[in-house]
Amino acid sequence: MSEARIGPRAPEAGPRPLDLTTMRDTARRVVDSGARGPKEGLEAATLLMRGYLGLLIPELEGRFGQLGDVVRGPAEAGVGEARRRLGAGPGPLGPGRHAYNLARSVIALCTHLGHAQERGDAGCVESWTPPNGTTVEMVPAGRFWDAVRVRSHIGERVIERLGTGGGAVVEDWKGAVFYWLVPPGTTDAWDLPPSVVLPLGIATFVAVPPVSCTGEEKHLRWIVPLTATCYLTDPELLHDALTTELSATGGSR
C-alpha cells in the first residue's frame, strides 16, 4: 500500500488586490468619451463602473482607521459622493452623464486608495508644515497636495456652495483667484475651462501665506482658514460645485 506523502500545506490564497491601474484607466476612457456613445455602450460602462465602486468603497472604508484626520476627511467625502451617485441613477441627467459621474468617482477612490496603500497613513500629506511667521512661501504642488486655481467670480459662490464640506482656501485678491488644496493626483481627469479653473500639480508652485494671514487687509490670505480639521477638499465635491457654478454662469468668461 502506498503512503501519502505528508508535507506542509500550501498557504490559502487570500483575496487578490484590486487592480487600481486598470480601474483608473478604464474610468478615464469613460470620462474621455463623455456622454457620447451608443446606448448599449453606456449601459455596459455604467455596469462596469458600478461594479468597480462596489469593490472600491468597502476596500477604502476598511482603511479609514489607518488614515490621519487630514486625509480621512476627503476620503470619507469621496465615498459618500460615490454612494450618492450609485443611489441616484441616471435621473434627468441621462445615462451618459450618469456613467461619466460614476467614472469620476472610480478615479477619485482609486487615488485615495492608492495613497492609503502606498503610504499607510498617507504621511507625505500630513508631513507638510504650513508657513508660520510673516513670510509667504512658494510650495511645490504635486507632492503634499495639488491645488485648484479658480477665478474669484466663480470661487466665491463655490465656497458658499461647499459650506462646511470644503477645506481651506487661499485668496489672492490682486490676482482675483482662489486656491483649493486637494489630494495629489485627484484632478488628472478634470476637463473644465482652464481660463476659469486650472488644476496645478507636479512642476508648478503655489504662493502660500502663513496660517495667521486671514485678515482682509492681506492681498494673499486664507479666506477659509487652514486648521487641523479644515485642510484638503474632496476633489469630487469641488468638481461638482465648480461644474454647477460654471453651468449657472454660462461657462468661462
TORKOL-4160 file (C-alpha; in steps of 0.2 Angstrom, whole numbers, padded with zeros to 4 digits, m for minus):
253
<pt num="1" X="0000" Y="0000" Z="0000"/>
<pt num="2" X="0007" Y="0017" Z="m0005"/>
<pt num="3" X="0008" Y="0030" Z="0008"/>
<pt num="4" X="0003" Y="0048" Z="0005"/>
<pt num="5" X="0017" Y="0060" Z="0007"/>
<pt num="6" X="0013" Y="0072" Z="0020"/>
<pt num="7" X="0021" Y="0089" Z="0018"/>
<pt num="8" X="0017" Y="0107" Z="0023"/>
<pt num="9" X="0000" Y="0113" Z="0017"/>
<pt num="10" X="0000" Y="0126" Z="0004"/>
<pt num="11" X="m0005" Y="0143" Z="0010"/>
<pt num="12" X="m0023" Y="0148" Z="0006"/>
<pt num="13" X="m0024" Y="0161" Z="m0007"/>
<pt num="14" X="m0030" Y="0177" Z="0000"/>
<pt num="15" X="m0041" Y="0190" Z="m0009"/>
<pt num="16" X="m0032" Y="0197" Z="m0024"/>
<pt num="17" X="m0028" Y="0215" Z="m0023"/>
<pt num="18" X="m0038" Y="0227" Z="m0033"/>
<pt num="19" X="m0031" Y="0232" Z="m0049"/>
<pt num="20" X="m0031" Y="0251" Z="m0047"/>
<pt num="21" X="m0022" Y="0254" Z="m0063"/>
<pt num="22" X="m0034" Y="0245" Z="m0074"/>
<pt num="23" X="m0049" Y="0253" Z="m0065"/>
<pt num="24" X="m0042" Y="0270" Z="m0066"/>
<pt num="25" X="m0038" Y="0269" Z="m0084"/>
<pt num="26" X="m0055" Y="0261" Z="m0089"/>
<pt num="27" X="m0064" Y="0275" Z="m0079"/>
<pt num="28" X="m0053" Y="0288" Z="m0088"/>
<pt num="29" X="m0059" Y="0281" Z="m0105"/>
<pt num="30" X="m0077" Y="0283" Z="m0100"/>
<pt num="31" X="m0074" Y="0301" Z="m0094"/>
<pt num="32" X="m0065" Y="0305" Z="m0110"/>
<pt num="33" X="m0080" Y="0299" Z="m0120"/>
<pt num="34" X="m0091" Y="0310" Z="m0110"/>
<pt num="35" X="m0110" Y="0307" Z="m0113"/>
<pt num="36" X="m0107" Y="0301" Z="m0130"/>
<pt num="37" X="m0109" Y="0283" Z="m0137"/>
<pt num="38" X="m0122" Y="0271" Z="m0141"/>
<pt num="39" X="m0135" Y="0266" Z="m0128"/>
<pt num="40" X="m0128" Y="0248" Z="m0126"/>
<pt num="41" X="m0110" Y="0255" Z="m0123"/>
<pt num="42" X="m0116" Y="0267" Z="m0110"/>
<pt num="43" X="m0126" Y="0253" Z="m0101"/>
<pt num="44" X="m0110" Y="0242" Z="m0101"/>
<pt num="45" X="m0099" Y="0256" Z="m0095"/>
<pt num="46" X="m0112" Y="0260" Z="m0081"/>
<pt num="47" X="m0112" Y="0242" Z="m0075"/>
<pt num="48" X="m0093" Y="0241" Z="m0075"/>
<pt num="49" X="m0091" Y="0257" Z="m0065"/>
<pt num="50" X="m0105" Y="0251" Z="m0053"/>
<pt num="51" X="m0095" Y="0235" Z="m0051"/>
<pt num="52" X="m0079" Y="0244" Z="m0048"/>
<pt num="53" X="m0087" Y="0256" Z="m0035"/>
<pt num="54" X="m0094" Y="0240" Z="m0026"/>
<pt num="55" X="m0076" Y="0234" Z="m0024"/>
<pt num="56" X="m0068" Y="0251" Z="m0020"/>
<pt num="57" X="m0080" Y="0258" Z="m0007"/>
<pt num="58" X="m0078" Y="0244" Z="0006"/>
<pt num="59" X="m0059" Y="0242" Z="0002"/>
<pt num="60" X="m0057" Y="0261" Z="0006"/>
<pt num="61" X="m0069" Y="0261" Z="0021"/>
<pt num="62" X="m0059" Y="0247" Z="0028"/>
<pt num="63" X="m0043" Y="0258" Z="0028"/>
<pt num="64" X="m0051" Y="0273" Z="0036"/>
<pt num="65" X="m0044" Y="0269" Z="0053"/>
<pt num="66" X="m0026" Y="0269" Z="0046"/>
<pt num="67" X="m0028" Y="0287" Z="0039"/>
<pt num="68" X="m0025" Y="0303" Z="0049"/>
<pt num="69" X="m0039" Y="0316" Z="0050"/>
<pt num="70" X="m0032" Y="0327" Z="0036"/>
<pt num="71" X="m0033" Y="0313" Z="0023"/>
<pt num="72" X="m0048" Y="0304" Z="0030"/>
<pt num="73" X="m0060" Y="0318" Z="0028"/>
<pt num="74" X="m0058" Y="0319" Z="0009"/>
<pt num="75" X="m0058" Y="0300" Z="0008"/>
<pt num="76" X="m0074" Y="0299" Z="0018"/>
<pt num="77" X="m0082" Y="0313" Z="0007"/>
<pt num="78" X="m0077" Y="0304" Z="m0009"/>
<pt num="79" X="m0085" Y="0288" Z="m0003"/>
<pt num="80" X="m0101" Y="0297" Z="0002"/>
<pt num="81" X="m0102" Y="0305" Z="m0015"/>
<pt num="82" X="m0099" Y="0289" Z="m0024"/>
<pt num="83" X="m0113" Y="0281" Z="m0014"/>
<pt num="84" X="m0125" Y="0296" Z="m0018"/>
<pt num="85" X="m0121" Y="0294" Z="m0036"/>
<pt num="86" X="m0124" Y="0275" Z="m0036"/>
<pt num="87" X="m0141" Y="0278" Z="m0027"/>
<pt num="88" X="m0146" Y="0292" Z="m0038"/>
<pt num="89" X="m0147" Y="0283" Z="m0055"/>
<pt num="90" X="m0147" Y="0292" Z="m0072"/>
<pt num="91" X="m0162" Y="0303" Z="m0067"/>
<pt num="92" X="m0164" Y="0319" Z="m0078"/>
<pt num="93" X="m0145" Y="0319" Z="m0082"/>
<pt num="94" X="m0147" Y="0304" Z="m0093"/>
<pt num="95" X="m0137" Y="0288" Z="m0095"/>
<pt num="96" X="m0122" Y="0296" Z="m0102"/>
<pt num="97" X="m0119" Y="0309" Z="m0088"/>
<pt num="98" X="m0123" Y="0295" Z="m0075"/>
<pt num="99" X="m0109" Y="0284" Z="m0082"/>
<pt num="100" X="m0097" Y="0299" Z="m0083"/>
<pt num="101" X="m0101" Y="0304" Z="m0064"/>
<pt num="102" X="m0098" Y="0286" Z="m0059"/>
<pt num="103" X="m0082" Y="0285" Z="m0068"/>
<pt num="104" X="m0076" Y="0301" Z="m0059"/>
<pt num="105" X="m0080" Y="0293" Z="m0043"/>
<pt num="106" X="m0070" Y="0277" Z="m0048"/>
<pt num="107" X="m0055" Y="0288" Z="m0052"/>
<pt num="108" X="m0056" Y="0298" Z="m0036"/>
<pt num="109" X="m0057" Y="0282" Z="m0025"/>
<pt num="110" X="m0043" Y="0274" Z="m0034"/>
<pt num="111" X="m0032" Y="0289" Z="m0030"/>
<pt num="112" X="m0037" Y="0289" Z="m0012"/>
<pt num="113" X="m0035" Y="0270" Z="m0010"/>
<pt num="114" X="m0018" Y="0271" Z="m0019"/>
<pt num="115" X="m0012" Y="0284" Z="m0007"/>
<pt num="116" X="m0018" Y="0273" Z="0008"/>
<pt num="117" X="m0009" Y="0258" Z="0001"/>
<pt num="118" X="0007" Y="0266" Z="m0003"/>
<pt num="119" X="0009" Y="0276" Z="0012"/>
<pt num="120" X="0000" Y="0268" Z="0026"/>
<pt num="121" X="m0006" Y="0283" Z="0034"/>
<pt num="122" X="m0003" Y="0295" Z="0019"/>
<pt num="123" X="0011" Y="0303" Z="0029"/>
<pt num="124" X="0018" Y="0313" Z="0015"/>
<pt num="125" X="0002" Y="0324" Z="0015"/>
<pt num="126" X="0002" Y="0326" Z="0034"/>
<pt num="127" X="0021" Y="0330" Z="0034"/>
<pt num="128" X="0018" Y="0347" Z="0026"/>
<pt num="129" X="0021" Y="0361" Z="0038"/>
<pt num="130" X="0012" Y="0377" Z="0033"/>
<pt num="131" X="0021" Y="0393" Z="0033"/>
<pt num="132" X="0021" Y="0402" Z="0050"/>
<pt num="133" X="0028" Y="0419" Z="0055"/>
<pt num="134" X="0026" Y="0433" Z="0042"/>
<pt num="135" X="0034" Y="0425" Z="0026"/>
<pt num="136" X="0024" Y="0419" Z="0011"/>
<pt num="137" X="0032" Y="0403" Z="0004"/>
<pt num="138" X="0032" Y="0396" Z="m0014"/>
<pt num="139" X="0027" Y="0377" Z="m0011"/>
<pt num="140" X="0028" Y="0364" Z="m0025"/>
<pt num="141" X="0012" Y="0357" Z="m0030"/>
<pt num="142" X="0010" Y="0338" Z="m0033"/>
<pt num="143" X="0019" Y="0332" Z="m0018"/>
<pt num="144" X="0009" Y="0336" Z="m0002"/>
<pt num="145" X="m0006" Y="0342" Z="m0012"/>
<pt num="146" X="m0012" Y="0348" Z="m0029"/>
<pt num="147" X="m0020" Y="0365" Z="m0030"/>
<pt num="148" X="m0035" Y="0371" Z="m0040"/>
<pt num="149" X="m0035" Y="0389" Z="m0045"/>
<pt num="150" X="m0052" Y="0397" Z="m0048"/>
<pt num="151" X="m0057" Y="0414" Z="m0054"/>
<pt num="152" X="m0065" Y="0424" Z="m0040"/>
<pt num="153" X="m0082" Y="0426" Z="m0048"/>
<pt num="154" X="m0084" Y="0408" Z="m0048"/>
<pt num="155" X="m0074" Y="0404" Z="m0032"/>
<pt num="156" X="m0084" Y="0415" Z="m0021"/>
<pt num="157" X="m0100" Y="0405" Z="m0025"/>
<pt num="158" X="m0091" Y="0388" Z="m0024"/>
<pt num="159" X="m0086" Y="0392" Z="m0006"/>
<pt num="160" X="m0104" Y="0396" Z="m0002"/>
<pt num="161" X="m0110" Y="0380" Z="m0010"/>
<pt num="162" X="m0097" Y="0369" Z="m0002"/>
<pt num="163" X="m0101" Y="0376" Z="0016"/>
<pt num="164" X="m0093" Y="0366" Z="0029"/>
<pt num="165" X="m0090" Y="0352" Z="0017"/>
<pt num="166" X="m0075" Y="0361" Z="0009"/>
<pt num="167" X="m0057" Y="0363" Z="0015"/>
<pt num="168" X="m0045" Y="0378" Z="0017"/>
<pt num="169" X="m0045" Y="0391" Z="0003"/>
<pt num="170" X="m0031" Y="0404" Z="m0001"/>
<pt num="171" X="m0037" Y="0420" Z="m0009"/>
<pt num="172" X="m0026" Y="0431" Z="m0020"/>
<pt num="173" X="m0037" Y="0447" Z="m0022"/>
<pt num="174" X="m0024" Y="0455" Z="m0033"/>
<pt num="175" X="m0024" Y="0441" Z="m0045"/>
<pt num="176" X="m0043" Y="0438" Z="m0042"/>
<pt num="177" X="m0041" Y="0420" Z="m0039"/>
<pt num="178" X="m0044" Y="0407" Z="m0026"/>
<pt num="179" X="m0034" Y="0391" Z="m0022"/>
<pt num="180" X="m0041" Y="0375" Z="m0015"/>
<pt num="181" X="m0030" Y="0361" Z="m0010"/>
<pt num="182" X="m0034" Y="0343" Z="m0014"/>
<pt num="183" X="m0025" Y="0326" Z="m0013"/>
<pt num="184" X="m0011" Y="0324" Z="m0026"/>
<pt num="185" X="m0016" Y="0317" Z="m0042"/>
<pt num="186" X="m0035" Y="0318" Z="m0040"/>
<pt num="187" X="m0038" Y="0332" Z="m0053"/>
<pt num="188" X="m0029" Y="0322" Z="m0068"/>
<pt num="189" X="m0045" Y="0319" Z="m0077"/>
<pt num="190" X="m0053" Y="0336" Z="m0075"/>
<pt num="191" X="m0059" Y="0344" Z="m0091"/>
<pt num="192" X="m0065" Y="0362" Z="m0085"/>
<pt num="193" X="m0061" Y="0378" Z="m0094"/>
<pt num="194" X="m0043" Y="0382" Z="m0089"/>
<pt num="195" X="m0047" Y="0401" Z="m0091"/>
<pt num="196" X="m0058" Y="0399" Z="m0075"/>
<pt num="197" X="m0052" Y="0383" Z="m0067"/>
<pt num="198" X="m0034" Y="0377" Z="m0068"/>
<pt num="199" X="m0028" Y="0362" Z="m0058"/>
<pt num="200" X="m0010" Y="0364" Z="m0053"/>
<pt num="201" X="0001" Y="0348" Z="m0050"/>
<pt num="202" X="0019" Y="0342" Z="m0052"/>
<pt num="203" X="0031" Y="0356" Z="m0059"/>
<pt num="204" X="0020" Y="0370" Z="m0053"/>
<pt num="205" X="0022" Y="0381" Z="m0037"/>
<pt num="206" X="0009" Y="0390" Z="m0026"/>
<pt num="207" X="0012" Y="0405" Z="m0016"/>
<pt num="208" X="0006" Y="0400" Z="0002"/>
<pt num="209" X="0003" Y="0413" Z="0015"/>
<pt num="210" X="0006" Y="0410" Z="0034"/>
<pt num="211" X="m0008" Y="0402" Z="0043"/>
<pt num="212" X="m0011" Y="0418" Z="0053"/>
<pt num="213" X="m0014" Y="0428" Z="0037"/>
<pt num="214" X="m0033" Y="0428" Z="0037"/>
<pt num="215" X="m0037" Y="0447" Z="0038"/>
<pt num="216" X="m0045" Y="0456" Z="0024"/>
<pt num="217" X="m0030" Y="0469" Z="0023"/>
<pt num="218" X="m0019" Y="0455" Z="0016"/>
<pt num="219" X="m0019" Y="0453" Z="m0003"/>
<pt num="220" X="m0014" Y="0434" Z="0000"/>
<pt num="221" X="m0024" Y="0426" Z="0014"/>
<pt num="222" X="m0033" Y="0411" Z="0020"/>
<pt num="223" X="m0051" Y="0416" Z="0016"/>
<pt num="224" X="m0056" Y="0399" Z="0023"/>
<pt num="225" X="m0043" Y="0397" Z="0037"/>
<pt num="226" X="m0032" Y="0382" Z="0037"/>
<pt num="227" X="m0034" Y="0371" Z="0053"/>
<pt num="228" X="m0030" Y="0353" Z="0058"/>
<pt num="229" X="m0048" Y="0348" Z="0053"/>
<pt num="230" X="m0050" Y="0360" Z="0038"/>
<pt num="231" X="m0036" Y="0357" Z="0025"/>
<pt num="232" X="m0039" Y="0347" Z="0010"/>
<pt num="233" X="m0056" Y="0347" Z="0000"/>
<pt num="234" X="m0063" Y="0332" Z="m0008"/>
<pt num="235" X="m0060" Y="0334" Z="m0027"/>
<pt num="236" X="m0077" Y="0326" Z="m0032"/>
<pt num="237" X="m0087" Y="0338" Z="m0021"/>
<pt num="238" X="m0076" Y="0353" Z="m0028"/>
<pt num="239" X="m0078" Y="0347" Z="m0046"/>
<pt num="240" X="m0097" Y="0346" Z="m0044"/>
<pt num="241" X="m0098" Y="0363" Z="m0036"/>
<pt num="242" X="m0087" Y="0370" Z="m0050"/>
<pt num="243" X="m0097" Y="0362" Z="m0064"/>
<pt num="244" X="m0114" Y="0368" Z="m0056"/>
<pt num="245" X="m0107" Y="0386" Z="m0055"/>
<pt num="246" X="m0100" Y="0386" Z="m0072"/>
<pt num="247" X="m0117" Y="0380" Z="m0079"/>
<pt num="248" X="m0126" Y="0393" Z="m0070"/>
<pt num="249" X="m0115" Y="0407" Z="m0077"/>
<pt num="250" X="m0114" Y="0401" Z="m0094"/>
<pt num="251" X="m0096" Y="0394" Z="m0093"/>
<pt num="252" X="m0080" Y="0403" Z="m0094"/>
<pt num="253" X="m0078" Y="0422" Z="m0096"/>
